[in-house]
């Protein structure tokens, strides 16, 4: 059964990776870079400050824990444990895949840390800000686009993305719970001081 799933994953990857055009190549290569999204992260920080004011430190601490957790599960544990070659490093696929500027990423790709980190960020900020900013759910479109770039560039199978996204969603939810726990502890501490 696992072999069948891996075969479907490879077939879906080849189909999706095959949907490319020359003008989109530099866009996707740029969009996959974290630094490009700094304005979005600054907007999220601004919204957090607007809502939480002096308690923004709790949000910053919780999102740091969230992303660290998502990244370490995928990059620190899963990639070295499963050692699944990225499609860009799979010599059996080299003649069939589309790479951009010979970008190949690291050796192993399961599970996608890009997917885990972006979906963790989207889930965390969605849960934290949804009551104040109705459009915050658009973060999931950003996360979906960001992770699709990884397939387009030939560095992840859809299965890598799917598992990474699920891990990210769980870490985002966990980060939200951590935020709530920190808020409760901070409130108890403040009450005791008064």
BALOBA-1460 file (C-alpha; in Angstrom, 3 decimals):
// residues 194
<rec num="1" residu="x" x="0.000" y="0.000" z="0.000"/>
<rec num="2" residu="x" x="2.829" y="2.409" z="0.875"/>
<rec num="3" residu="x" x="4.420" y="1.828" z="-2.529"/>
<rec num="4" residu="x" x="1.125" y="2.668" z="-4.233"/>
<rec num="5" residu="x" x="0.817" y="5.916" z="-2.221"/>
<rec num="6" residu="x" x="4.402" y="6.860" z="-3.125"/>
<rec num="7" residu="x" x="3.657" y="6.159" z="-6.797"/>
<rec num="8" residu="x" x="0.564" y="8.398" z="-6.690"/>
<rec num="9" residu="x" x="2.627" y="11.058" z="-4.940"/>
<rec num="10" residu="x" x="5.253" y="10.908" z="-7.689"/>
<rec num="11" residu="x" x="2.636" y="11.015" z="-10.464"/>
<rec num="12" residu="x" x="0.861" y="14.006" z="-8.909"/>
<rec num="13" residu="x" x="4.207" y="15.737" z="-8.447"/>
<rec num="14" residu="x" x="5.147" y="15.230" z="-12.109"/>
<rec num="15" residu="x" x="1.763" y="16.579" z="-13.214"/>
<rec num="16" residu="x" x="1.909" y="19.675" z="-10.978"/>
<rec num="17" residu="x" x="5.596" y="20.342" z="-11.628"/>
<rec num="18" residu="x" x="4.877" y="20.068" z="-15.346"/>
<rec num="19" residu="x" x="2.504" y="23.059" z="-15.140"/>
<rec num="20" residu="x" x="5.146" y="25.729" z="-15.618"/>
<rec num="21" residu="x" x="5.836" y="28.700" z="-17.849"/>
<rec num="22" residu="x" x="9.037" y="30.655" z="-18.347"/>
<rec num="23" residu="x" x="7.622" y="33.965" z="-17.035"/>
<rec num="24" residu="x" x="6.470" y="32.300" z="-13.797"/>
<rec num="25" residu="x" x="9.834" y="30.699" z="-12.973"/>
<rec num="26" residu="x" x="11.467" y="33.808" z="-11.422"/>
<rec num="27" residu="x" x="8.227" y="34.668" z="-9.590"/>
<rec num="28" residu="x" x="8.078" y="31.242" z="-7.941"/>
<rec num="29" residu="x" x="11.788" y="31.284" z="-7.098"/>
<rec num="30" residu="x" x="11.363" y="34.664" z="-5.417"/>
<rec num="31" residu="x" x="8.089" y="33.736" z="-3.671"/>
<rec num="32" residu="x" x="9.628" y="30.689" z="-1.995"/>
<rec num="33" residu="x" x="12.147" y="32.849" z="-0.110"/>
<rec num="34" residu="x" x="11.200" y="33.775" z="3.457"/>
<rec num="35" residu="x" x="12.757" y="37.245" z="3.204"/>
<rec num="36" residu="x" x="10.215" y="38.269" z="0.534"/>
<rec num="37" residu="x" x="7.421" y="37.892" z="3.077"/>
<rec num="38" residu="x" x="8.914" y="40.257" z="5.691"/>
<rec num="39" residu="x" x="6.213" y="42.888" z="4.949"/>
<rec num="40" residu="x" x="3.546" y="40.279" z="5.763"/>
<rec num="41" residu="x" x="5.288" y="39.380" z="9.026"/>
<rec num="42" residu="x" x="5.517" y="43.074" z="9.928"/>
<rec num="43" residu="x" x="1.788" y="43.437" z="9.216"/>
<rec num="44" residu="x" x="1.052" y="40.495" z="11.541"/>
<rec num="45" residu="x" x="3.238" y="42.104" z="14.213"/>
<rec num="46" residu="x" x="1.372" y="45.392" z="13.755"/>
<rec num="47" residu="x" x="-2.011" y="43.642" z="14.098"/>
<rec num="48" residu="x" x="-0.796" y="41.797" z="17.211"/>
<rec num="49" residu="x" x="0.404" y="45.073" z="18.772"/>
<rec num="50" residu="x" x="-2.892" y="46.716" z="17.880"/>
<rec num="51" residu="x" x="-4.870" y="43.969" z="19.600"/>
<rec num="52" residu="x" x="-2.624" y="42.961" z="22.511"/>
<rec num="53" residu="x" x="-0.726" y="46.200" z="23.203"/>
<rec num="54" residu="x" x="1.626" y="45.626" z="26.190"/>
<rec num="55" residu="x" x="0.930" y="41.862" z="26.098"/>
<rec num="56" residu="x" x="2.371" y="41.505" z="22.577"/>
<rec num="57" residu="x" x="5.406" y="39.837" z="24.167"/>
<rec num="58" residu="x" x="3.189" y="36.807" z="24.828"/>
<rec num="59" residu="x" x="2.350" y="36.577" z="21.116"/>
<rec num="60" residu="x" x="6.017" y="36.893" z="20.145"/>
<rec num="61" residu="x" x="7.045" y="34.203" z="22.625"/>
<rec num="62" residu="x" x="4.263" y="31.835" z="21.532"/>
<rec num="63" residu="x" x="4.894" y="32.265" z="17.777"/>
<rec num="64" residu="x" x="8.630" y="31.700" z="18.352"/>
<rec num="65" residu="x" x="7.849" y="28.428" z="20.158"/>
<rec num="66" residu="x" x="5.345" y="27.483" z="17.439"/>
<rec num="67" residu="x" x="7.723" y="27.962" z="14.512"/>
<rec num="68" residu="x" x="10.645" y="26.393" z="16.360"/>
<rec num="69" residu="x" x="8.513" y="23.326" z="17.089"/>
<rec num="70" residu="x" x="7.236" y="23.026" z="13.488"/>
<rec num="71" residu="x" x="10.724" y="23.481" z="12.063"/>
<rec num="72" residu="x" x="12.426" y="21.045" z="14.440"/>
<rec num="73" residu="x" x="9.829" y="18.318" z="13.905"/>
<rec num="74" residu="x" x="10.289" y="18.492" z="10.127"/>
<rec num="75" residu="x" x="13.914" y="19.548" z="9.616"/>
<rec num="76" residu="x" x="15.447" y="18.319" z="12.852"/>
<rec num="77" residu="x" x="13.658" y="14.993" z="13.159"/>
<rec num="78" residu="x" x="11.699" y="13.848" z="10.094"/>
<rec num="79" residu="x" x="14.097" y="14.674" z="7.256"/>
<rec num="80" residu="x" x="17.104" y="12.880" z="8.771"/>
<rec num="81" residu="x" x="14.910" y="10.034" z="10.064"/>
<rec num="82" residu="x" x="13.052" y="9.227" z="6.826"/>
<rec num="83" residu="x" x="15.848" y="10.277" z="4.427"/>
<rec num="84" residu="x" x="13.416" y="10.624" z="1.511"/>
<rec num="85" residu="x" x="15.248" y="12.279" z="-1.352"/>
<rec num="86" residu="x" x="13.711" y="15.428" z="-2.747"/>
<rec num="87" residu="x" x="12.519" y="14.998" z="-6.330"/>
<rec num="88" residu="x" x="15.286" y="17.417" z="-7.365"/>
<rec num="89" residu="x" x="17.868" y="14.939" z="-6.012"/>
<rec num="90" residu="x" x="16.168" y="11.795" z="-7.347"/>
<rec num="91" residu="x" x="18.242" y="10.718" z="-10.349"/>
<rec num="92" residu="x" x="15.337" y="8.596" z="-11.650"/>
<rec num="93" residu="x" x="13.320" y="11.807" z="-12.158"/>
<rec num="94" residu="x" x="16.062" y="14.190" z="-13.326"/>
<rec num="95" residu="x" x="14.988" y="14.097" z="-16.979"/>
<rec num="96" residu="x" x="11.290" y="14.547" z="-16.144"/>
<rec num="97" residu="x" x="11.219" y="17.457" z="-13.707"/>
<rec num="98" residu="x" x="11.382" y="21.193" z="-14.168"/>
<rec num="99" residu="x" x="13.983" y="22.956" z="-12.025"/>
<rec num="100" residu="x" x="14.442" y="26.727" z="-11.885"/>
<rec num="101" residu="x" x="18.019" y="28.082" z="-12.013"/>
<rec num="102" residu="x" x="19.202" y="24.633" z="-10.939"/>
<rec num="103" residu="x" x="17.755" y="25.245" z="-7.448"/>
<rec num="104" residu="x" x="17.555" y="21.847" z="-5.724"/>
<rec num="105" residu="x" x="17.223" y="22.498" z="-1.979"/>
<rec num="106" residu="x" x="18.746" y="20.186" z="0.606"/>
<rec num="107" residu="x" x="19.076" y="16.452" z="0.073"/>
<rec num="108" residu="x" x="15.962" y="15.280" z="1.948"/>
<rec num="109" residu="x" x="12.435" y="16.622" z="1.732"/>
<rec num="110" residu="x" x="10.011" y="14.673" z="3.932"/>
<rec num="111" residu="x" x="8.330" y="16.518" z="5.474"/>
<rec num="112" residu="x" x="8.362" y="20.060" z="4.121"/>
<rec num="113" residu="x" x="9.530" y="22.583" z="6.703"/>
<rec num="114" residu="x" x="8.323" y="25.412" z="4.432"/>
<rec num="115" residu="x" x="4.825" y="23.929" z="4.659"/>
<rec num="116" residu="x" x="5.093" y="23.304" z="8.401"/>
<rec num="117" residu="x" x="6.356" y="26.814" z="9.174"/>
<rec num="118" residu="x" x="3.910" y="28.685" z="6.943"/>
<rec num="119" residu="x" x="0.846" y="26.699" z="8.019"/>
<rec num="120" residu="x" x="1.917" y="26.973" z="11.677"/>
<rec num="121" residu="x" x="2.150" y="30.747" z="11.257"/>
<rec num="122" residu="x" x="-1.199" y="30.908" z="9.440"/>
<rec num="123" residu="x" x="-3.009" y="28.771" z="12.033"/>
<rec num="124" residu="x" x="-1.497" y="30.572" z="15.009"/>
<rec num="125" residu="x" x="-2.330" y="34.064" z="13.778"/>
<rec num="126" residu="x" x="-5.741" y="32.966" z="12.553"/>
<rec num="127" residu="x" x="-6.646" y="31.696" z="16.021"/>
<rec num="128" residu="x" x="-5.100" y="34.709" z="17.765"/>
<rec num="129" residu="x" x="-6.514" y="37.458" z="15.530"/>
<rec num="130" residu="x" x="-9.757" y="36.078" z="14.040"/>
<rec num="131" residu="x" x="-12.021" y="37.819" z="16.557"/>
<rec num="132" residu="x" x="-10.606" y="41.236" z="15.636"/>
<rec num="133" residu="x" x="-9.708" y="40.912" z="11.950"/>
<rec num="134" residu="x" x="-12.165" y="38.977" z="9.780"/>
<rec num="135" residu="x" x="-9.822" y="38.798" z="6.781"/>
<rec num="136" residu="x" x="-7.084" y="36.985" z="8.713"/>
<rec num="137" residu="x" x="-8.211" y="33.657" z="7.203"/>
<rec num="138" residu="x" x="-6.510" y="34.797" z="3.978"/>
<rec num="139" residu="x" x="-3.280" y="33.648" z="5.618"/>
<rec num="140" residu="x" x="-4.213" y="30.109" z="4.586"/>
<rec num="141" residu="x" x="-4.164" y="31.195" z="0.914"/>
<rec num="142" residu="x" x="-0.672" y="32.604" z="1.472"/>
<rec num="143" residu="x" x="0.444" y="29.356" z="3.110"/>
<rec num="144" residu="x" x="-1.052" y="27.328" z="0.261"/>
<rec num="145" residu="x" x="0.675" y="29.470" z="-2.383"/>
<rec num="146" residu="x" x="3.983" y="29.464" z="-0.526"/>
<rec num="147" residu="x" x="3.957" y="25.672" z="-0.275"/>
<rec num="148" residu="x" x="2.895" y="25.207" z="-3.907"/>
<rec num="149" residu="x" x="6.079" y="27.024" z="-4.954"/>
<rec num="150" residu="x" x="8.003" y="24.074" z="-3.526"/>
<rec num="151" residu="x" x="6.319" y="21.640" z="-5.932"/>
<rec num="152" residu="x" x="6.660" y="24.075" z="-8.847"/>
<rec num="153" residu="x" x="10.401" y="24.380" z="-8.168"/>
<rec num="154" residu="x" x="10.785" y="20.591" z="-8.042"/>
<rec num="155" residu="x" x="11.996" y="20.347" z="-4.451"/>
<rec num="156" residu="x" x="8.989" y="18.682" z="-2.776"/>
<rec num="157" residu="x" x="6.453" y="15.977" z="-3.516"/>
<rec num="158" residu="x" x="2.804" y="16.766" z="-2.697"/>
<rec num="159" residu="x" x="3.021" y="14.241" z="0.174"/>
<rec num="160" residu="x" x="5.898" y="16.221" z="1.706"/>
<rec num="161" residu="x" x="3.710" y="19.332" z="1.535"/>
<rec num="162" residu="x" x="0.593" y="17.622" z="2.884"/>
<rec num="163" residu="x" x="2.347" y="16.130" z="5.916"/>
<rec num="164" residu="x" x="4.289" y="19.342" z="6.555"/>
<rec num="165" residu="x" x="1.047" y="21.350" z="6.383"/>
<rec num="166" residu="x" x="-0.698" y="19.048" z="8.858"/>
<rec num="167" residu="x" x="2.239" y="19.298" z="11.258"/>
<rec num="168" residu="x" x="2.142" y="23.073" z="10.857"/>
<rec num="169" residu="x" x="-1.586" y="23.258" z="11.579"/>
<rec num="170" residu="x" x="-1.126" y="21.174" z="14.727"/>
<rec num="171" residu="x" x="1.845" y="23.268" z="15.853"/>
<rec num="172" residu="x" x="-0.139" y="26.465" z="15.196"/>
<rec num="173" residu="x" x="-2.985" y="25.150" z="17.328"/>
<rec num="174" residu="x" x="-0.480" y="24.063" z="19.993"/>
<rec num="175" residu="x" x="1.135" y="27.503" z="19.917"/>
<rec num="176" residu="x" x="-2.270" y="29.079" z="20.464"/>
<rec num="177" residu="x" x="-2.785" y="26.847" z="23.515"/>
<rec num="178" residu="x" x="0.669" y="27.826" z="24.786"/>
<rec num="179" residu="x" x="-0.269" y="31.506" z="24.341"/>
<rec num="180" residu="x" x="-3.426" y="30.940" z="26.400"/>
<rec num="181" residu="x" x="-1.449" y="29.169" z="29.134"/>
<rec num="182" residu="x" x="1.103" y="32.008" z="29.284"/>
<rec num="183" residu="x" x="-1.728" y="34.568" z="29.489"/>
<rec num="184" residu="x" x="-3.308" y="32.647" z="32.371"/>
<rec num="185" residu="x" x="-0.012" y="32.470" z="34.245"/>
<rec num="186" residu="x" x="0.674" y="36.169" z="33.618"/>
<rec num="187" residu="x" x="-2.819" y="37.052" z="34.896"/>
<rec num="188" residu="x" x="-2.270" y="34.984" z="38.083"/>
<rec num="189" residu="x" x="1.089" y="36.637" z="38.641"/>
<rec num="190" residu="x" x="-0.423" y="40.117" z="38.177"/>
<rec num="191" residu="x" x="-3.298" y="39.291" z="40.538"/>
<rec num="192" residu="x" x="-0.888" y="38.048" z="43.226"/>
<rec num="193" residu="x" x="1.165" y="41.247" z="42.988"/>
<rec num="194" residu="x" x="-1.906" y="43.445" z="43.562"/>
